[in-house]
Amino acid sequence: MAAKLDWKAVEAMDEAELERRLLACARADETYVQPDYARIHQELGQKGVTLMLLWEEYCAQVGEQYSADNPVKPWRYSQFCENYRKFAKRLKRSMRQVHRAGEKLFIDFAGPTIALFDGDKEVGRANIFVAAIGVSGYCFACATPAQTAPDWLGATARALHFSGGVPQLIIPDNPRALVSIADRYEPKLTDTVQDFARHYGCAVLPARAHHPQDKALTS
């Protein structure tokens, strides 16, 4: 028996001691604490949050739960990630996007700002602009001082020059710098953005608010 008890040992124990020994044995195979993968999936939607950071947080929480009577331990990072991937596969799938060559360019600012240094002195922060072509996923990235309309449009122009062509649609997030009137179905672009689209002979169609599947390539 896993509890290493024979009949003579059992006879000598009272009911409480026997229960303690048997339950302690039963817990031996269940010492790993299961993470809350639903919460982890939500946390991953935030900028700057990674599985590594969430695993470290999980390990700290398990450490706080540990005691002689509760000898629990966390999953290793590789198993933690594997378990999360299995969880994510069971979730309802979002609408699959079908891209055609030359049709869409997705643009957005990605992640937190990064520090700019002059020697050892921090002199400012940089925003990272990212553009991705819909079919190939071919990416362009550059740094901008802010996220104003000139930053958005200047970086987009650089992305078009880098890719060597203009798509039918440029799809940004729903930034206030580019959208004068937010609307779920027909957001109104600023005059400057409309002039930019006419100049390049394309359309600019902001992604719908709270619909990450519209901007999956750069989110």
C-alpha positions as CSV (number, residue, x, y, z in Angstrom):
1,M,0.0,0.0,0.0
2,A,1.1,3.5,-0.7
3,A,0.5,4.4,3.0
4,K,2.8,1.6,4.1
5,L,0.3,0.3,6.6
6,D,-0.3,-3.3,7.5
7,W,-3.2,-4.7,9.4
8,K,-1.5,-4.7,12.8
9,A,-0.6,-1.0,12.4
10,V,-4.1,-0.2,11.5
11,E,-5.5,-2.0,14.5
12,A,-3.3,0.0,16.8
13,M,-4.6,3.4,15.4
14,D,-7.7,5.3,16.3
15,E,-10.0,6.6,13.6
16,A,-8.5,10.1,13.5
17,E,-4.9,8.9,13.2
18,L,-5.9,6.4,10.4
19,E,-7.7,9.1,8.5
20,R,-4.7,11.5,8.8
21,R,-2.3,8.8,7.5
22,L,-4.5,7.8,4.6
23,L,-5.3,11.4,3.5
24,A,-1.7,12.4,3.7
25,C,-0.9,9.6,1.3
26,A,-3.7,10.6,-1.0
27,R,-2.3,14.2,-1.2
28,A,1.1,12.9,-2.1
29,D,0.1,12.6,-5.8
30,E,-1.6,15.9,-5.8
31,T,1.0,18.3,-4.6
32,Y,1.0,20.5,-7.7
33,V,-1.2,23.6,-7.4
34,Q,-3.3,24.2,-10.5
35,P,-3.1,27.8,-11.8
36,D,-6.2,29.8,-12.6
37,Y,-5.7,29.6,-16.4
38,A,-8.9,31.6,-17.1
39,R,-7.5,34.6,-15.2
40,I,-4.1,34.0,-16.8
41,H,-5.7,34.1,-20.3
42,Q,-7.3,37.5,-19.4
43,E,-4.1,38.9,-17.9
44,L,-2.2,38.1,-21.2
45,G,-4.4,40.6,-23.0
46,Q,-2.7,43.4,-21.1
47,K,0.4,45.1,-22.6
48,G,3.7,44.0,-21.2
49,V,2.2,40.8,-19.5
50,T,4.0,37.6,-20.4
51,L,3.6,33.9,-19.4
52,M,7.0,34.2,-17.7
53,L,5.7,37.0,-15.5
54,L,2.5,35.2,-14.7
55,W,4.4,32.0,-13.9
56,E,6.7,33.9,-11.4
57,E,3.6,35.3,-9.8
58,Y,2.0,31.9,-9.6
59,C,5.2,30.4,-8.0
60,A,5.2,33.2,-5.3
61,Q,1.5,32.4,-4.5
62,V,2.2,28.7,-4.2
63,G,5.2,29.5,-1.9
64,E,2.8,31.4,0.4
65,Q,0.5,28.4,0.6
66,Y,3.3,25.9,1.5
67,S,3.5,24.4,4.9
68,A,4.4,21.1,6.5
69,D,0.8,20.0,6.5
70,N,0.3,21.4,2.9
71,P,3.5,20.5,1.0
72,V,2.4,22.0,-2.3
73,K,4.6,23.1,-5.2
74,P,4.2,24.9,-8.5
75,W,4.5,23.4,-12.0
76,R,7.8,24.0,-13.8
77,Y,7.7,26.8,-16.4
78,S,7.6,24.4,-19.4
79,Q,4.7,22.4,-17.9
80,F,2.9,25.6,-16.9
81,C,3.1,26.8,-20.5
82,E,2.0,23.5,-21.9
83,N,-1.0,23.4,-19.6
84,Y,-1.9,26.9,-20.6
85,R,-1.7,26.0,-24.3
86,K,-4.0,23.1,-23.8
87,F,-6.5,25.4,-21.9
88,A,-6.3,28.0,-24.7
89,K,-7.1,25.4,-27.4
90,R,-10.4,24.6,-25.7
91,L,-11.6,28.2,-25.8
92,K,-14.1,29.4,-28.4
93,R,-12.3,30.4,-31.5
94,S,-12.6,33.9,-32.9
95,M,-13.7,34.6,-36.4
96,R,-10.8,33.6,-38.8
97,Q,-9.6,36.4,-41.0
98,V,-8.9,35.7,-44.6
99,H,-6.4,38.0,-46.2
100,R,-5.7,38.6,-49.9
101,A,-2.4,39.8,-51.3
102,G,-2.1,43.6,-51.3
103,E,-5.3,44.1,-49.5
104,K,-4.5,45.0,-45.8
105,L,-1.8,46.7,-43.8
106,F,-2.3,46.5,-40.0
107,I,-0.7,49.3,-37.9
108,D,-0.5,50.0,-34.2
109,F,1.8,51.0,-31.3
110,A,3.0,47.9,-29.5
111,G,3.9,47.4,-25.9
112,P,5.1,49.9,-23.3
113,T,7.4,52.8,-24.2
114,I,11.2,52.3,-24.0
115,A,13.8,54.5,-22.4
116,L,16.2,56.7,-24.5
117,F,19.6,57.3,-23.1
118,D,22.4,59.9,-23.8
119,G,25.3,58.1,-22.2
120,D,24.0,57.1,-18.7
121,K,21.3,59.7,-18.6
122,E,17.7,58.9,-19.6
123,V,16.6,61.7,-21.9
124,G,13.1,60.5,-22.9
125,R,10.8,57.7,-23.9
126,A,10.2,56.2,-27.3
127,N,7.0,54.7,-28.7
128,I,7.3,51.6,-30.9
129,F,5.2,51.7,-34.1
130,V,4.5,48.4,-35.8
131,A,3.0,47.6,-39.3
132,A,2.2,44.1,-40.6
133,I,1.1,43.1,-44.0
134,G,-2.0,40.9,-43.9
135,V,-1.0,37.9,-46.0
136,S,2.7,37.5,-45.2
137,G,2.8,39.0,-41.8
138,Y,5.9,40.9,-43.0
139,C,6.6,43.6,-40.4
140,F,8.0,47.1,-40.2
141,A,8.8,48.8,-36.9
142,C,10.2,52.2,-35.9
143,A,10.3,54.5,-32.9
144,T,8.4,57.7,-32.5
145,P,8.5,60.4,-29.8
146,A,4.8,60.2,-29.1
147,Q,1.5,58.9,-30.6
148,T,0.1,62.1,-32.1
149,A,-1.4,62.2,-35.6
150,P,2.0,63.2,-37.2
151,D,3.6,60.3,-35.4
152,W,1.0,57.8,-36.7
153,L,1.0,59.1,-40.3
154,G,4.7,59.7,-40.5
155,A,5.4,56.2,-39.3
156,T,2.8,54.8,-41.7
157,A,4.4,56.6,-44.6
158,R,7.7,55.1,-43.7
159,A,6.1,51.6,-43.5
160,L,4.7,52.0,-47.0
161,H,8.0,53.1,-48.4
162,F,9.7,50.1,-46.6
163,S,7.2,47.6,-48.1
164,G,7.5,49.2,-51.6
165,G,3.7,49.5,-52.2
166,V,0.3,50.6,-50.9
167,P,-2.4,48.3,-49.8
168,Q,-6.1,48.7,-50.4
169,L,-6.8,49.1,-46.7
170,I,-4.8,50.5,-43.8
171,I,-6.2,49.2,-40.5
172,P,-5.1,51.1,-37.3
173,D,-6.5,50.6,-33.8
174,N,-9.2,53.2,-32.9
175,P,-6.8,56.0,-31.8
176,R,-8.1,59.4,-30.9
177,A,-5.3,61.0,-32.9
178,L,-6.8,59.6,-36.1
179,V,-10.5,59.3,-35.3
180,S,-12.6,62.4,-34.8
181,I,-15.9,60.6,-34.1
182,A,-15.7,57.1,-32.7
183,D,-18.5,54.7,-33.9
184,R,-18.7,50.9,-33.8
185,Y,-19.5,50.6,-37.5
186,E,-18.5,53.9,-39.2
187,P,-15.9,55.9,-37.2
188,K,-15.2,59.3,-38.8
189,L,-11.6,60.0,-39.6
190,T,-9.9,63.4,-39.1
191,D,-9.5,65.5,-42.2
192,T,-5.7,65.0,-42.1
193,V,-6.1,61.2,-42.2
194,Q,-8.6,61.4,-45.1
195,D,-6.1,63.6,-47.0
196,F,-3.4,61.0,-46.3
197,A,-5.6,58.2,-47.7
198,R,-6.4,60.2,-50.9
199,H,-2.8,61.0,-51.4
200,Y,-1.8,57.3,-51.3
201,G,-4.9,56.1,-53.1
202,C,-6.1,53.8,-50.4
203,A,-8.7,53.6,-47.6
204,V,-8.1,53.8,-43.8
205,L,-10.5,51.7,-41.8
206,P,-10.0,51.7,-38.0
207,A,-10.6,48.4,-36.2
208,R,-13.7,48.2,-34.1
209,A,-13.3,49.0,-30.4
210,H,-13.1,45.9,-28.2
211,H,-12.7,43.6,-31.2
212,P,-9.1,42.4,-31.0
213,Q,-9.7,39.9,-33.8
214,D,-9.8,43.0,-36.2
215,K,-6.2,43.8,-35.4
216,A,-4.7,40.4,-34.6
217,L,-1.4,40.8,-36.5
218,T,-0.2,43.8,-34.5
219,S,-1.8,43.3,-31.1
